[in-house]
Structure formats: C-alpha cells, structure tokens
Amino acid sequence: MSRKISLWSGPRNVSTALMYSFRQRADTKVFDEPLYGPYLERVAADTHPAGYEVLEHLPTNPDHIIDHVLLADGDTPVRFYKNMAHHLLDLDRRFLGELTNLLLIRDPKEVLQTLTVQISEPTLRDTGLIEQVEILDYMLARDEEPVVLDAKQLLLDPEGVLRRACDKLGLDFDPAMLSWPAGPKPEDGAWAPHWYHNVHKSIGFAPYRPKAEPFPERLQPLLDEARPLYERLYEYAIRTA
C-alpha cells in the first residue's frame, strides 16, 4: 500500500519546487494539483490565465479524482500530491483522514505581491489561508502533529528543513531532494506554461530574497485579513536551526 502525502499550499509559493524535490526521490511518484479541474469549473476559469483552455484538459469530477487518484495505491511506496488548499472549496473533507497532510505557507504580504501578476484582484479565498487553517484544525482535532513548512524558512535552509520535515513524515531524507534538472517535467499540469516560467529555470531551491518593490496600498485591507490566519499557521512551522 502506498503512503499518500498531500501538500496543501497557497498560491505563488515554492510548491512546484517542492513537488520537483519529492520527484527526485526513487520511492516517490508525484501528482500536480489533481483537484484544479473541479476548482476551475466551479469557481475560477474566467479569472485564471487561459482558464477555459486549461479546463479542456482536466478531469472535473472531484469524487472520481479523490477515489481514483488521491486515495489510490500505486507502484511506488510514496505518492506525493501537490494540491492548492483553496481547491478544497465546498468539497467533503472526510478523505483528509486517509492522507498524510503537509502544509506549505508563505507570508501573505509576499503572496499578494506576486499573485497580482496572474490575478489582478485577488481575494482572501485566493490565498488558500482559510482552508489551510481548517486543515490545521482538522489535524489538531485528530491529535495529529501538524507538519507545516514556511517558504522563507525552507529557502533559508532547504536541507535542514527538509530533513526535519521528512522525519515528521516518517520518511528517510534523500539528498537527491535538493536538486533537479531544469525544464518542464512530465508531471506538470496543463497550466504550467502560464505559471511555471521561473521554476522551469531552476535546478534547486533558490536562495530567499525579500521583495524589493513596495506593497500595493490597495491590497492593505486584504493583507490585514490574511495576516492573523498566516500567524496561526506559522506557530507550527518548522524553523531553521
């Protein structure tokens, strides 16, 4: 039976780099945002880049995806699902109990600054923070130890943070997780040409660099909403040594 690890990330994060990292493990098969199709169909095709075009290539039945992808066994000991937390919108969450859940968060100030490149008028829902806190509360209610990665901490010390994350996930750390070949990957979703330009240039986790440009004043009320949710999640984040 395969171990099923589901990453629940916010957008404009290092989630694709983390998927590429896990892809380097010999024991792991990765899947790129299996729940994106249902989310696009229900909520966002008219606001996401080439949304309707991408939707033509995606399955849209969430129950089928949950049963035949997320909860399916495969031919590798580990299956790693890169998921966006906000794709859970309106879905029955009971299947979370059959997954090993991993949260990836990022300072919402940085998220919002980059998210506007693709979505001109982002909302709190677009950040995924609402669902990430719900997943956190779900794990705590089940007496599970939350495994939370913060993008800044991960980029400051990829090996140290990944070692501790693997330990919490019950996996052996594999040094191969620290680098990967540049370029597109076979597992990339159909939306990759619109979102993955930078990560396709990468061969490993890029050093952390704070945003130099000023924060858009018009997004300050949204940042004020997002900040408390992020801070609650950050309480559980793995820190650099």
C-alpha atoms as one frame of an Amber mdcrd trajectory, in Angstrom:
protein
   0.000   0.000   0.000   1.387   3.395  -0.973   1.966   6.171   1.542  -0.111
   9.158   0.375   1.282  12.606   1.199  -0.829  15.594   0.255   0.798  19.003
   0.197  -1.723  21.786   0.800  -0.146  25.025  -0.374  -1.097  28.601  -1.003
  -0.511  30.085  -4.473   2.666  31.786  -5.680   4.668  29.678  -3.280   7.525
  27.216  -3.709   5.034  24.355  -4.053   6.152  23.340  -7.545   9.794  23.348
  -6.441   8.780  21.135  -3.510   6.997  18.789  -5.919  10.162  18.625  -8.026
  12.122  17.935  -4.843   9.954  14.946  -3.940  10.049  13.830  -7.580  13.780
  13.211  -7.153  13.127  10.504  -4.578  13.413   6.991  -6.023  10.480   5.844
  -3.857   8.010   8.577  -4.868   5.604   9.409  -7.685   4.276  12.983  -7.812
   0.969  14.444  -8.997   0.390  18.094  -9.888  -2.789  19.715  -8.495  -5.270
  16.900  -9.167  -8.165  18.991  -7.824  -7.536  22.008 -10.084 -10.123  20.902
 -12.652 -13.094  20.871 -10.260 -11.984  24.215  -8.815 -11.671  25.865 -12.236
 -15.040  24.544 -13.323 -16.830  25.727 -10.185 -15.076  28.965  -9.375 -12.254
  30.395 -11.383 -11.993  29.588 -15.096 -12.817  33.176 -16.048 -10.175  34.677
 -13.738  -7.223  32.298 -14.177  -4.821  32.547 -17.137  -6.230  30.526 -20.062
  -8.685  29.026 -17.580 -11.187  27.639 -20.087  -8.430  26.365 -22.366  -6.734
  24.565 -19.461 -10.059  23.195 -18.249 -10.487  21.272 -21.500  -7.559  19.051
 -20.482  -8.610  18.353 -16.892 -10.957  15.914 -15.142 -13.631  17.781 -13.196
 -15.428  15.155 -11.078 -13.989  15.594  -7.555 -15.340  12.302  -6.223 -13.679
  10.385  -9.053 -10.391  12.241  -8.510 -10.463  11.579  -4.767 -11.200   7.859
  -5.189  -9.005   7.115  -8.218  -6.082   9.487  -7.692  -5.743  10.816  -4.144
  -6.742   7.603  -2.376  -5.413   5.170  -4.970  -2.426   2.918  -4.422   0.343
   2.788  -6.991   3.603   1.110  -7.876   5.754   3.307  -5.617   5.968   3.295
  -1.805   5.110   7.027  -1.691   2.631   9.101  -3.676   3.050  12.882  -3.322
   0.185  15.180  -4.291   0.849  18.866  -4.773  -2.513  20.499  -4.004  -3.614
  24.106  -3.645  -5.515  24.493  -0.381  -8.233  26.682  -1.899  -9.105  23.862
  -4.324 -10.845  22.232  -1.336 -13.619  24.828  -1.533 -17.016  23.158  -0.966
 -15.583  19.621  -1.077 -16.347  16.949   1.521 -13.195  16.869   3.674 -13.544
  13.378   5.095 -10.928  11.977   2.726  -8.265  14.061   4.504  -8.193  11.443
   7.233  -6.787   8.904   4.763  -3.885  11.150   3.738  -0.708  12.354   5.388
  -1.274  16.097   5.197   1.517  18.633   4.819   1.004  22.412   4.850   3.150
  24.910   2.932   2.642  28.559   3.870   4.140  31.884   2.877   3.973  35.395
   4.287   0.766  36.819   2.749   2.494  40.104   2.004   4.764  38.283  -0.431
   1.923  36.089  -1.732  -0.262  39.051  -2.615   2.560  40.949  -4.306   3.182
  38.059  -6.703  -0.398  36.827  -7.040  -1.462  40.063  -8.723   0.756  39.152
 -11.677  -1.767  36.436 -12.579  -4.954  37.559 -10.787  -5.486  41.315 -10.863
  -7.991  41.475  -7.997  -7.157  38.682  -5.534  -9.416  37.820  -2.604  -8.769
  36.141   0.734 -10.090  32.921  -0.786  -7.341  33.041  -3.429  -4.634  32.841
  -0.737  -5.729  29.403   0.485  -5.221  30.522   4.085  -8.830  29.854   5.074
  -8.597  26.216   4.019  -5.097  25.810   5.445  -6.311  26.842   8.884  -9.244
  24.450   8.511  -6.828  21.621   7.676  -4.674  22.581  10.669  -7.694  22.484
  12.973  -8.735  19.140  11.464  -5.327  17.639  12.256  -5.282  19.053  15.767
  -8.773  17.690  16.449  -7.457  14.237  15.496  -4.447  14.639  17.818  -2.121
  14.634  14.809   1.124  16.584  14.919   0.849  19.207  12.163   3.680  19.316
   9.639   3.954  22.905   8.432   6.616  24.308   6.123   7.123  28.047   5.727
   8.506  29.100   2.344  11.047  31.535   3.784  12.361  29.024   6.300  12.585
  26.354   3.586  14.549  28.619   1.258  16.878  29.751   4.047  17.861  26.163
   4.875  16.487  23.628   2.355  18.408  20.636   3.676  17.777  21.325   7.346
  14.064  21.995   6.932  13.547  19.057   4.569  15.390  16.712   6.939  13.088
  17.700   9.774  10.014  17.511   7.541  10.936  14.019   6.343  11.440  12.928
   9.941   7.983  14.203  10.888   6.505  12.485   7.818   8.172   9.187   8.682
  10.469   9.250   5.644  14.226   8.957   5.291  15.753  12.155   3.964  17.193
  11.744   0.455  19.923  14.241  -0.584  18.584  13.962  -4.143  15.681  16.168
  -2.974  17.958  19.221  -3.021  18.352  19.493  -6.812  16.623  18.602 -10.069
  17.139  19.134 -13.809  15.966  22.406 -15.313  12.974  22.490 -17.628   9.406
  21.159 -17.696   8.600  17.826 -16.092   6.246  15.130 -17.414   4.064  15.510
 -14.311   3.477  19.262 -14.850  -0.166  20.248 -15.145  -1.637  21.658 -18.346
  -1.425  25.138 -16.797   2.374  25.007 -16.456   3.077  27.270 -19.477   1.137
  30.056 -17.741   2.542  29.687 -14.215   5.863  27.788 -14.134   8.257  30.038
 -16.051  10.607  30.644 -13.147  10.606  27.172 -11.625  11.437  25.673 -15.029
  14.680  27.665 -14.925  15.580  26.303 -11.503  17.853  23.396 -10.611  17.192
  23.587  -6.878  15.653  25.765  -4.201  16.514  29.403  -4.907  18.012  31.482
  -2.076  15.456  33.528  -0.184  15.226  37.143  -1.335  12.743  39.582   0.221
  10.541  41.592  -2.096  12.155  44.901  -3.021   9.116  46.593  -4.552   6.648
  48.467  -2.315   3.480  46.683  -1.253   0.384  47.899  -3.181  -1.622  50.151
  -0.888  -4.911  48.931  -2.361  -4.180  45.424  -1.028  -3.576  46.511   2.572
  -7.127  45.620   3.781  -6.724  42.146   2.282  -3.329  41.755   3.946  -4.880
  42.744   7.284  -7.408  39.909   6.853  -4.788  37.375   5.855  -2.141  38.133
   8.465  -3.844  36.505  11.535  -4.508  33.307   9.578  -0.885  33.081   8.486
   0.380  33.758  12.008  -1.760  30.929  13.406  -0.241  28.525  10.892   3.271
  29.847  11.430   3.120  28.837  15.109   3.578  25.228  13.912   6.134  25.865
  11.146   9.478  24.072  11.063  12.170  26.692  11.694  15.766  26.861  10.551
  18.288  25.647  13.109
